[in-house]
């Protein structure tokens, strides 16, 4: 009897332990762990626990969103000044930035070279674009760069450049902002690479692809631009070309010539610009007098005239972008003496990634 009682007692203890085990497990029935939710597990929870499960659900990011979190931003500089009541300029800015955000696959840091009012206006426009198209606001950071303060800093240098590369009849290109690009190493000193773009553009491609052209720069390249797509430099070099019959300067690319550069889209390696003694020399009046006299050159288009002049003797400083990254629409020279050769400059068979409505040419609305 004693043996039997002892056996029953052991059995009772075992039963109690088993019951306790099931009671403890009961509180966890039907609650999948986080990994199950992320993987899309279908284990169902009791009705009273649905709210708790929803609160702890983890929604995985898409591949694009996940990639954006770990990619460094691309630095884009845009000049946006004199915006008060200038609704045409505001519209161009909206088109430029809106089309850029529509196609971009990387985070952007937009350096707005402007004033207080311009920055406020630009911020409002960008916010409206983001809200209207449900773009992630974390993928765009705005940086305010004072145009007025910087213009005063480079005033003496700009005055020299204006004498050689602007027309006294055309006050438009006499504005200091048309020479900001040559001073970007002072304006944006903390950057390594930056893309400066005009705002009379519409972007049709991914800016990340444009930025990748920095990787194609050779060690001597400082600045990247597309060729000018009109015979403007053929015209400006008319005397020089007449005296130098075999020159290719001012000739179209199709003839193996150099038609000059257009500064609507400019890729700048900031450290190399800062270190370039050659470019620094071309900011001096004495050097410009020698170079412009040599080529009989009097420009009127601001910084792109300077770059073109430098490239005549130092092409190694420049990287040439495909024409599709700055597809210029201006056809002014077709109607002013160059209709017979105009298309040799104007033709562009590359994929069009940026449309540039230069010389106030309207960009077609439906050209997305």
C-alpha positions as CSV (number, residue, x, y, z in Angstrom):
1,X,0.0,0.0,0.0
2,X,2.8,2.4,0.8
3,X,4.5,1.6,-2.5
4,X,1.2,2.2,-4.4
5,X,0.6,5.5,-2.5
6,X,4.1,6.7,-3.3
7,X,3.5,5.8,-7.0
8,X,0.3,7.7,-7.1
9,X,1.9,10.7,-5.4
10,X,4.6,10.8,-8.1
11,X,2.0,10.5,-10.8
12,X,0.1,13.5,-9.3
13,X,3.2,15.6,-9.3
14,X,3.8,14.8,-13.0
15,X,0.2,15.7,-13.9
16,X,0.5,19.1,-12.0
17,X,3.8,19.9,-13.9
18,X,2.2,19.1,-17.2
19,X,-0.9,21.3,-16.4
20,X,1.4,24.2,-15.4
21,X,3.3,23.8,-18.7
22,X,0.1,24.1,-20.8
23,X,-1.2,27.0,-18.7
24,X,2.0,28.9,-19.3
25,X,2.0,28.2,-23.0
26,X,-1.6,29.2,-23.3
27,X,-0.8,33.0,-23.2
28,X,1.3,32.7,-26.4
29,X,-1.0,30.8,-28.6
30,X,-1.7,32.4,-32.0
31,X,0.9,35.2,-31.7
32,X,3.4,35.1,-34.6
33,X,6.8,36.7,-34.1
34,X,8.0,39.7,-36.0
35,X,9.9,37.6,-38.5
36,X,6.7,35.8,-39.4
37,X,4.9,39.0,-40.1
38,X,7.7,40.3,-42.3
39,X,7.7,37.2,-44.3
40,X,3.9,37.3,-44.7
41,X,3.1,34.5,-42.3
42,X,-0.6,33.6,-42.2
43,X,-0.9,32.4,-38.5
44,X,-4.0,34.0,-37.2
45,X,-4.4,35.7,-33.8
46,X,-7.4,35.6,-31.5
47,X,-9.9,38.4,-32.1
48,X,-9.0,40.1,-28.8
49,X,-5.4,40.4,-29.9
50,X,-5.8,41.8,-33.4
51,X,-5.1,45.4,-32.3
52,X,-1.9,44.3,-30.6
53,X,-0.7,42.5,-33.7
54,X,-1.4,45.4,-36.0
55,X,0.6,47.7,-33.7
56,X,3.6,45.5,-34.0
57,X,3.5,44.7,-37.7
58,X,6.6,45.5,-39.7
59,X,6.0,46.6,-43.2
60,X,9.1,45.9,-45.3
61,X,10.5,48.7,-47.6
62,X,10.5,48.3,-51.3
63,X,13.8,47.6,-53.0
64,X,13.9,51.2,-54.2
65,X,13.1,52.7,-50.8
66,X,15.6,50.5,-49.1
67,X,18.3,51.5,-51.6
68,X,17.5,55.2,-51.2
69,X,18.2,55.0,-47.4
70,X,21.8,54.0,-48.1
71,X,22.7,56.0,-51.1
72,X,24.5,59.4,-50.6
73,X,22.6,62.4,-52.0
74,X,23.5,64.0,-55.3
75,X,24.3,67.7,-55.0
76,X,22.4,69.9,-57.5
77,X,22.8,73.7,-57.6
78,X,20.1,75.9,-59.0
79,X,20.2,79.7,-59.3
80,X,16.8,81.2,-58.5
81,X,16.8,84.9,-58.0
82,X,14.5,87.9,-58.7
83,X,11.5,85.8,-58.2
84,X,9.0,88.3,-56.8
85,X,5.9,88.5,-59.0
86,X,8.0,86.7,-61.7
87,X,5.4,84.0,-62.4
88,X,7.2,82.9,-65.6
89,X,10.4,82.2,-63.7
90,X,8.4,80.4,-61.0
91,X,6.7,78.2,-63.6
92,X,10.1,77.3,-65.1
93,X,11.4,76.3,-61.7
94,X,8.3,74.2,-61.1
95,X,8.8,72.4,-64.4
96,X,12.6,71.9,-63.8
97,X,12.3,70.5,-60.3
98,X,9.0,68.6,-60.8
99,X,10.4,66.8,-63.8
100,X,13.7,66.1,-62.0
101,X,11.9,64.5,-59.0
102,X,9.6,62.5,-61.3
103,X,12.6,60.5,-62.7
104,X,15.2,60.5,-60.0
105,X,16.2,57.3,-58.2
106,X,18.6,58.8,-55.6
107,X,18.3,61.3,-52.8
108,X,18.9,64.9,-53.8
109,X,20.5,67.9,-52.0
110,X,19.3,71.0,-53.8
111,X,21.5,74.0,-53.2
112,X,19.3,77.0,-54.0
113,X,21.4,80.1,-54.9
114,X,18.8,82.7,-54.1
115,X,17.6,85.3,-51.6
116,X,15.1,85.0,-48.7
117,X,12.0,85.5,-50.8
118,X,13.3,83.2,-53.5
119,X,14.1,80.4,-51.0
120,X,10.6,80.8,-49.5
121,X,9.0,80.6,-52.9
122,X,11.1,77.6,-54.0
123,X,10.4,75.8,-50.8
124,X,6.6,76.2,-51.3
125,X,6.8,75.1,-54.9
126,X,8.8,72.0,-54.0
127,X,6.5,71.1,-51.1
128,X,3.5,71.4,-53.5
129,X,5.2,69.1,-56.0
130,X,6.0,66.5,-53.3
131,X,2.4,66.6,-51.9
132,X,0.8,66.6,-55.3
133,X,2.7,63.5,-56.5
134,X,3.2,61.9,-53.1
135,X,7.0,62.0,-53.3
136,X,8.9,61.1,-50.2
137,X,10.0,64.4,-48.5
138,X,13.0,62.6,-46.9
139,X,14.6,62.2,-50.4
140,X,15.1,65.9,-51.0
141,X,17.0,68.4,-48.8
142,X,17.0,72.1,-49.5
143,X,20.1,74.2,-48.8
144,X,19.9,78.0,-48.8
145,X,22.9,79.8,-50.4
146,X,22.8,83.6,-50.4
147,X,23.2,84.9,-53.9
148,X,23.4,88.5,-52.8
149,X,26.2,88.0,-50.3
150,X,28.3,85.9,-52.8
151,X,27.8,88.4,-55.6
152,X,29.4,91.1,-53.5
153,X,32.4,88.7,-52.7
154,X,33.2,88.2,-56.4
155,X,32.2,91.6,-57.6
156,X,35.7,92.6,-58.8
157,X,36.3,89.4,-60.6
158,X,32.9,89.5,-62.3
159,X,33.5,93.1,-63.5
160,X,36.6,91.8,-65.4
161,X,34.7,88.9,-67.0
162,X,31.8,91.1,-67.9
163,X,34.1,93.3,-70.0
164,X,35.0,90.3,-72.2
165,X,31.9,88.1,-72.1
166,X,28.8,90.2,-72.1
167,X,27.3,92.7,-74.4
168,X,26.7,96.3,-73.1
169,X,23.4,96.3,-75.0
170,X,22.2,93.1,-73.3
171,X,21.9,93.6,-69.6
172,X,20.6,90.1,-69.1
173,X,24.0,88.4,-69.3
174,X,25.7,91.2,-67.4
175,X,24.2,89.8,-64.1
176,X,26.8,88.4,-61.8
177,X,24.9,85.1,-61.6
178,X,26.1,84.2,-65.1
179,X,29.6,83.9,-63.7
180,X,28.8,82.0,-60.5
181,X,29.8,78.6,-61.9
182,X,33.5,79.6,-62.2
183,X,33.5,80.4,-58.5
184,X,31.6,77.4,-57.2
185,X,34.6,76.3,-55.2
186,X,34.1,79.4,-53.1
187,X,30.3,79.3,-53.1
188,X,30.0,75.6,-52.2
189,X,33.4,74.9,-50.6
190,X,32.4,71.7,-48.7
191,X,31.3,69.7,-51.8
192,X,33.3,67.4,-54.0
193,X,31.1,67.2,-57.1
194,X,28.1,69.3,-58.0
195,X,25.8,69.7,-61.0
196,X,24.8,73.3,-61.8
197,X,21.8,73.6,-64.0
198,X,19.7,76.4,-65.5
199,X,16.1,76.3,-64.6
200,X,14.8,76.7,-68.2
201,X,14.9,72.9,-68.5
202,X,12.8,69.8,-68.4
203,X,14.3,66.6,-67.1
204,X,13.4,63.3,-68.9
205,X,16.1,61.0,-67.5
206,X,17.5,60.0,-64.1
207,X,19.9,62.6,-62.7
208,X,21.8,59.7,-61.2
209,X,22.8,58.7,-64.7
210,X,24.0,62.3,-65.4
211,X,26.0,62.2,-62.1
212,X,27.7,59.0,-63.2
213,X,29.5,60.9,-65.9
214,X,31.8,62.2,-63.1
215,X,33.2,58.7,-63.1
216,X,34.3,59.1,-66.7
217,X,36.4,62.2,-66.0
218,X,40.0,61.6,-66.6
219,X,42.6,63.1,-64.2
220,X,42.8,66.5,-66.1
221,X,39.0,67.1,-66.4
222,X,37.6,69.8,-64.2
223,X,34.3,70.6,-65.8
224,X,31.8,68.7,-67.9
225,X,29.4,70.2,-70.4
226,X,27.7,69.4,-73.7
227,X,28.6,71.1,-77.0
228,X,26.8,74.2,-78.1
229,X,24.1,73.2,-80.6
230,X,24.1,76.3,-82.7
231,X,26.7,78.1,-84.9
232,X,27.2,81.0,-82.4
233,X,30.9,80.4,-82.1
234,X,31.3,79.9,-85.8
235,X,29.9,83.5,-86.0
236,X,32.1,84.9,-83.2
237,X,35.2,83.3,-84.7
238,X,34.4,84.6,-88.2
239,X,37.6,86.7,-88.5
240,X,39.8,84.1,-87.0
241,X,38.4,81.3,-89.2
242,X,38.8,83.5,-92.3
243,X,42.5,84.0,-91.4
244,X,43.0,80.4,-90.4
245,X,41.3,78.3,-93.1
246,X,42.2,74.9,-91.7
247,X,41.0,75.6,-88.2
248,X,38.3,73.3,-86.7
249,X,37.4,75.8,-84.0
250,X,33.8,76.8,-84.5
251,X,33.1,73.9,-86.8
252,X,30.4,71.3,-86.1
253,X,31.2,68.0,-84.4
254,X,30.2,66.2,-87.5
255,X,33.2,67.7,-89.2
256,X,35.5,66.8,-86.4
257,X,35.3,70.4,-85.1
258,X,34.8,72.1,-81.8
259,X,31.5,74.1,-81.8
260,X,32.1,75.4,-78.2
261,X,30.3,74.6,-75.0
262,X,26.9,75.3,-73.5
263,X,26.7,76.0,-69.8
264,X,23.0,75.1,-69.3
265,X,24.1,71.9,-67.5
266,X,27.6,71.9,-65.9
267,X,29.3,69.1,-64.0
268,X,32.0,70.6,-61.7
269,X,34.7,68.8,-59.7
270,X,35.1,71.3,-56.9
271,X,38.6,70.4,-55.7
272,X,40.0,70.4,-59.2
273,X,38.4,73.8,-59.9
274,X,40.0,75.2,-56.7
275,X,43.4,73.8,-57.7
276,X,43.4,74.7,-61.4
277,X,46.0,77.3,-62.0
278,X,45.1,77.5,-65.7
279,X,41.5,78.5,-65.0
280,X,42.6,80.9,-62.3
281,X,44.9,82.6,-64.9
282,X,41.9,83.2,-67.2
283,X,40.2,85.3,-64.6
284,X,43.0,87.9,-64.9
285,X,42.5,90.8,-67.3
286,X,45.9,90.5,-68.8
287,X,45.4,86.8,-69.8
288,X,42.0,87.5,-71.2
289,X,43.3,90.4,-73.3
290,X,45.9,88.0,-74.9
291,X,43.4,85.2,-75.5
292,X,40.6,87.2,-76.9
293,X,42.9,89.1,-79.2
294,X,44.4,85.9,-80.5
295,X,41.0,84.6,-81.5
296,X,39.3,87.9,-82.3
297,X,36.8,86.8,-79.7
298,X,34.2,89.0,-78.0
299,X,31.6,86.9,-76.2
300,X,28.1,87.8,-74.9
301,X,26.9,84.6,-73.2
302,X,28.6,84.8,-69.8
303,X,30.5,81.9,-68.4
304,X,30.1,79.6,-71.4
305,X,32.1,82.0,-73.5
306,X,34.9,81.8,-70.9
307,X,34.8,78.0,-70.9
308,X,34.8,77.9,-74.7
309,X,37.7,80.3,-74.9
310,X,39.7,78.3,-72.3
311,X,39.0,75.1,-74.2
312,X,40.5,76.5,-77.5
313,X,43.9,76.1,-75.9
314,X,43.2,73.7,-73.0
315,X,40.6,71.1,-74.1
316,X,42.1,68.6,-71.5
317,X,40.3,70.6,-68.8
318,X,36.9,69.6,-70.1
319,X,34.7,66.5,-70.3
320,X,32.1,66.5,-73.1
321,X,28.7,65.3,-72.1
322,X,26.4,63.5,-74.7
323,X,24.2,66.0,-76.4
324,X,21.1,64.4,-74.9
325,X,22.0,65.7,-71.5
326,X,21.6,69.3,-72.7
327,X,19.3,69.2,-75.7
328,X,19.1,72.9,-76.7
329,X,16.0,74.2,-78.5
330,X,17.2,77.6,-79.6
331,X,17.0,78.1,-83.3
332,X,17.8,81.8,-83.5
333,X,20.8,81.3,-85.7
334,X,18.8,79.3,-88.2
335,X,17.0,82.5,-89.1
336,X,20.0,84.8,-88.9
337,X,22.5,83.9,-91.6
338,X,23.3,80.3,-90.9
339,X,20.3,78.3,-92.2
340,X,22.6,76.3,-94.6
341,X,24.8,74.9,-91.8
342,X,22.5,75.1,-88.8
343,X,21.4,71.5,-88.7
344,X,25.0,70.3,-88.6
345,X,25.2,71.9,-85.1
346,X,21.6,71.3,-84.1
347,X,21.2,67.6,-84.8
348,X,21.3,65.3,-81.8
349,X,20.6,61.6,-82.2
350,X,21.3,60.6,-78.5
351,X,18.5,59.7,-76.1
352,X,17.1,63.0,-74.8
353,X,17.4,63.3,-71.0
354,X,17.3,67.0,-70.5
355,X,15.5,69.5,-72.7
356,X,16.9,73.1,-72.5
357,X,14.7,75.9,-73.6
358,X,17.6,78.3,-74.1
359,X,17.1,81.8,-75.6
360,X,13.6,81.8,-74.1
361,X,12.4,78.9,-76.3
362,X,9.2,77.3,-75.0
363,X,9.5,73.7,-74.0
364,X,6.5,71.6,-75.3
365,X,4.1,70.8,-72.4
366,X,3.6,67.1,-73.4
367,X,7.3,66.4,-73.9
368,X,7.8,64.1,-70.8
